[in-house]
C-alpha cells in the first residue's frame, strides 16, 4: 500500500510539471478537419460539374467532418483564346508532384485529392464519399490560427500546431489565401458562353515553415496576396503536410477579417 501511495504521488507530480503539449484532434472533437484539393480550370469543359460539387462539400454535408476545400486552377488549359484568371503554374507544379507520388502517367482535370492520401476524378461523388469517409477517421495534428489581420503586403496570422507523432520527425507548413467565391463569364475556349462559379479559389499558396525534430510550430506568418484590402470575401487556410508533398496531417481555416 505504501508503494502504491508513493507511485500515485510520483504520477501526480509528473503531470503537474510536464510541459503543456497540444493534443491531437480526432474522434473526441466535434469535427475532424479534412483538406479537399480540386485541380480545375475554366478552360476544361468537364470541370464545371466538379466545381459545383466542391461547392456542395464546402456546405459541410458530412457530420463529424470539417471539409476544408481548396480550388487550385492549373495553367495548362490556357489555350483556345481563354486564360483562366485564377490559374498559376504553381498549381500545375503541385498537381504534377501529386501525379508522381500517386504513380500516374499524366495529370488530368478535374482531379480531387483528399488529405494528400487519395486522388480521383473530382466530379465523382461515390469516390469522394469513400475517400472522405476514410479521412475523417484519421486523427489529426492540432492546428490553431489567431491574430489574423490584413496589411498592405497581404495577410498576417499566428499559427500554432501540436507535436508530431513519434514516427514522424519533419513536416511542412503551408498557408493559402483563398477567395471564398468567384464567378467568370467565359467568352472563349471549351466553356465559351458559360457563367462559371467557384468556391475557395487559391490566390496564394506557399510554404511558411516546417516542423523539425518533432517539435511543434509556433510562428507569425505573412502571406502576400493582391488587393488585401478587399479581404472580406477571403479565407486563410493553413495545413501541415508530410515531406515531399505527402499526407496532410492537420489543417485549419478561418475567415479573413474585412478592412
Steps between C-alpha positions, in 0.01 A plus 500: 500500500786736581653429157167571329464830686854598406437414132183712501690801631769455235242488219320812629826692527605395151171623358530828685851569373466365145516764224167584335454306178218572256304183440410333174154564366292196425177324592483681833458832317175606341645504149815364337660732241544350152678689222334461159703632207344537156723552198281667240494752215252730330637373169392141574145406394481211749598717798178698576324196655797452731499870590134472597569182697772682695243764592278227643790369708569853620147503644619235751265211417684236707436480872821477703722644226622853432561501126762762417470539124764654276456570128834510315478617139767356273643692205545230234145558372573862413453464125224538240477869580411475871737553791363393836540814717560286810756267343865467594792278404550442873179298522596306188833416664324395819272271303798353317663421833188312604492313169855382561416391854187314395678334208282660233621515141362850451300773669133561427212726596284502694704319763412489869761416765386429856750561782782428256411132541266415211412638157211454261289677239370808678141466386454144629288510820537128565880512508488821701273344760740208541810721529337746740364220714848361544666837559262619771591205723873576495621695809642838405766732632352802675536823298387836642480838327482828690568874467401506132532845345555670166770750407633649176713193432229243557374290789663447838414232755641297785516124447544234767501122466528201728793258524563256217450130561816311605533330160500831309789740561434768238207663320436807286259780590308664214275804498246599236296815456187402310214693344182367659293540183577592139314512170610533139320562173707286265503634144732252329636149524315180592271683742420794271170666586479350849492678835724302734489506878782405736555468872818533713718604206868501593656841435822430690636168625845482655717323754528705819727273701548150630482280806844355566605229742141438600466838672183709459473808281427844645562800278359819355459461124454741210325397179511738205185542292370755251257760633501390865271792583220310323536213745143477621442207266825323574604212724831387645576130480802349673590133470784272607625248246752219515825560304505470120135605480382200696199451723328799657509444874327815624310803369306805613298775336386845609329791329724802436350810660388772260673837501 
